[in-house]
């Protein structure tokens, strides 16, 4: 512990090494995340497989850390990170494999029919499993390293860690944008992801060293059976299960950034959308506004902050009705720069980031308050379950909303270059955006009602 007059102890090299690894891993993931459903659709996986597979990927990344973190504790963080980055390199390679080596070509549009065979589906499914497992190892290893090397300044250490995540996200998206536009090949995004993962592997191999625990800070090792029993214990808490359900609505909407939004822009607004640049609004808003939001609203009770964030993320969807009704529709250019529909998608992503600033960080605080006394650590270990549930449901339901509700009555409009975009029926498309908004507002109302019920029925 530093005295008030002493100079703060600097963070050790392994702290910074861990953050560099996180930066490369996040750069790899977000270099391709905004295009997964478009890429899979152009590979011939139809209307529903792309979003379903994408939701499985997000589910694995957020659900498996409760298991992979235990394995990493057993084998050591260094071995866990080497294993993770190897899985990631292999997974991103397999994502590009059908086009690079499998003689597949990407269709110019996202087809509604499934035309791809096992030669496409099998490597893609294996890729998603490998990326999901690899990503799930990185999270607990890096967070654990930050925890062990915060040198008595945990708040600052985790603020740096969170900032690095968003910087990596921005760098990954920017790099992918320049590479794929220069090469004019969408599959190039997986080469970028592979390159960033290889860099993460090299940093682990040459520079990362396992944190050493003192006798005082060492924790008893947990087995997989301990984790599964803990999950059963947590899920036997009716209060916590209800919380999981009502809070997963926030992440259901959040997940549409990588499901409905790319499909909407690609099929109805522009042929070659810069989804990596458009979704970059999320990390930019977080990096620029995190300290301001914390300073202005950090003293709000957690439940109020979560409700506000969920309302914001719900309202972020309804603004997309305006371009449908504007003169010229969603494709009209604003200042000859960006289609109106794409501009409002960027605003949607920015609003979602504001909702995230209000809600995401406060969820952990709220979960801690729900846990029975003495079991706070156990319950916080499952804090990512709402994200996992929201992601797993978000893909298939989002695809259904887009294809069956928003695209009802749509007609193909042929363009001069022989390609086409869908012209949506404004009423049907608006209905889809209203349903998404209603889902967010209902989730916020449910969270508020749930908290009021807790106050009347204390444990």
C-alpha positions, -999 to +999 in steps of 0.1 A: +000+000+000+014+034-010+014+062+016-002+095+006+032+111+000+049+081-017+053+078-054+028+053-069+043+019-076+044+015-114+025-013-131+049-042-138+058-052-174+034-082-173+004-058-167+013-039-199+020-072-218-014-085-209-031-053-222-012-055-255-025-091-259-060-079-252-056-051-277-046-076-305-073-101-296-100-074-297-086-060-329-089-095-344-124-100-333-139-067-343-121-066-376-146-092-388-175-090-363-195-064-383-194-085-415-200-121-403-237-122-412-230-105-446-201-128-454-220-159-445-250-147-465-229-141-496-214-176-491-249-190-497-261-198-461-295-182-466-316-159-444-312-177-410-280-196-408-257-165-408-275-149-378-279-182-360-242-191-363-232-155-354-253-157-322-237-191-313-203-174-316-212-145-293-228-170-269-196-191-267-175-160-261-196-149-232-207-182-217-176-203-218-153-181-196-169-196-165-154-229-176-123-218-195-113-195-167-111-225-144-090-245-169-067-215-173-062-214-135-052-251-136-027-249-165-015-213-159-024-181-178+005-184-202-004-218-215-041-207-215-032-177-237-010-197-260-038-222-265-064-194-270-044-176-296-037-208-315-074-215-315-081-180-327-056-182-356-070-215-367-106-203-364-101-171-384-082-192-410-112-216-413-136-187-417-118-176-448-110-212-460-141-218-482-131-188-504-093-190-501-090-228-507-125-242-512-132-228-546-162-208-532-171-174-545-190-147-527-223-137-543-227-099-548-259-100-528-270-118-497-292-146-510-323-158-492-318-194-503-293-220-488-270-229-517-239-238-497-230-274-490-210-292-463-177-279-478-188-245-466-208-252-435-184-276-417-153-253-417-175-224-408-190-242-378-156-255-367-143-219-370-170-205-348-163-231-321-126-224-322-130-186-321-156-190-293-133-212-272-102-191-279-120-158-270-134-173-238-099-182-226-085-147-233-111-129-211-104-145-178-066-147-184-062-110-191-087-099-165-069-121-140-036-106-149-049-071-145-064-081-111-031-095-099-009-066-111-030-036-103-005-026-075-032-013-052-048+008-080-076-015-092-098+013-105-071+028-127-059-007-138-093-018-150-100+016-166-068+011-187-079-024-195-114-012-206-098+016-227-075-009-244-105-031-253-120-002-272-088+010-287-082-025-300-118-025-314-111+008-333-078-004-347-092-037-358-121-021-376-099+006-393-073-020-404-100-043-418-116-013-437-084-003-454-073-039-463-107-051-477-113-019-496-077-019-510-080-056-520-117-053-529-122-087-512-145-091-482-127-123-471-096-102-464-111-093-430-102-128-418-066-123-429-065-092-407-080-112-378-054-139-383-026-114-384-037-097-352-041-131-335-006-141-346+007-109-331-011-118-298+005-153-299+040-138-304+035-114-275+024-142-252+052-165-264+081-140-260+070-116-233+042-129-211+050-145-178+026-162-154+016-140-124+030-154-092+005-155-063+015-151-027+002-174-001-022-147+011-037-140-023-037-176-037-072-190-041-081-227-039-083-242-074-118-250-086-126-280-108-151-281-137-175-300-114-172-272-089-182-247-116-212-267-127-224-272-092-220-235-086-241-228-117-268-251-104-267-233-071-270-199-088-298-210-111-317-224-082-321-188-070-354-177-085-346-141-080-314-144-100-331-164-128-357-136-132-329-110-132-311-130-160-343-130-181-352-093-177-316-080-181-309-101-212-333-078-231-306-052-231-281-075-247-308-088-271-310-053-286-272-048-284-267-080-304-287-065-333-257-043-341-241-074-355-272-091-369-301-069-381-281-037-388-256-053-412-284-071-431-306-040-432-278-018-447-265-044-471-299-055-485-318-022-485-294+008-483-261+003-502-243-025-520-210-022-502-216-008-467-186+001-445-201-017-415-167-018-398-166+020-399-202+025-391-201+003-360-169+020-349-192+047-335-196+023-305-160+023-292-154+059-302-184+071-281-173+049-252-137+061-253-147+098-256-176+098-231-169+072-205-153+096-180-180+122-186-209+098-181-192+084-150-187+119-135-222+131-142-242+100-135-219+077-115-238+084-083-272+071-097-284+039-080-274+009-102-310+000-111-318+036-123-287+036-144-295+002-159-331+012-167-319+045-183-294+025-204-320+000-215-344+028-225-317+045-246-308+013-264-345+006-271-350+041-285-319+037-307-340+015-329-370+036-335-350+065-351-345+044-382-382+050-391-373+085-402-353+076-433-381+053-445-405+082-446-380+109-458-380+122-494-358+099-514-359+071-488-330+053-472-307+055-502-307+093-507-272+107-501-266+132-474-241+158-486-230+133-513-212+113-485-235+087-469-269+073-476-295+086-452-303+050-440-266+044-432-263+077-414-291+067-390-275+033-385-244+051-373-266+072-349-282+040-337-248+025-329-238+057-311-269+057-290-264+020-281-229+030-269-245+056-246-269+029-233-239+006-227-222+033-207-252+036-184-260-001-180-232-025-186-208-015-159-236-011-133-249-047-139-220-061-120-227-038-090-264-048-091-256-086-093-234-082-063-264-068-044-286-097-055-263-124-042-268-140-008-243-127+018-210-146+014-218-157-022-211-124-040-181-139-058-201-170-069-229-149-084-205-124-101-188-153-118-220-157-139-224-120-146-219-126-183-249-149-185-273-121-196-250-113-225-248-150-234-286-154-233-293-122-252-268-131-279-281-167-283-317-155-287-308-123-306-294-139-338-324-161-348-351-137-335-333-107-352-331-126-385-368-135-382-378-099-375-358-087-405-368-113-430-404-119-420-415-085-406-393-058-420-390-073-455-427-082-459-439-068-492-405-056-502-396-055-539-363-058-557-350-026-574-325-033-601-295-010-602-275+001-633-246-023-626-270-053-627-273-057-589-303-050-567-314-036-534-347-043-516-372-014-515-390-020-482-426-013-476-424+016-451-452+003-429-437-032-426-402-019-420-414+006-394-432-023-376-399-041-373-381-011-358-411-005-334-410-041-322-373-039-314-379-006-296-408-021-277-386-050-267-361-026-252-387-005-234-404-036-221-371-049-208-365-016-190-400-016-175-395-052-164-362-044-147-378-015-129-408-036-118-384-064-107-364-041-085-397-027-070-407-063-062-373-070-046-378-040-023-412-054-011-399-089-007-364-087+007-344-120+009 
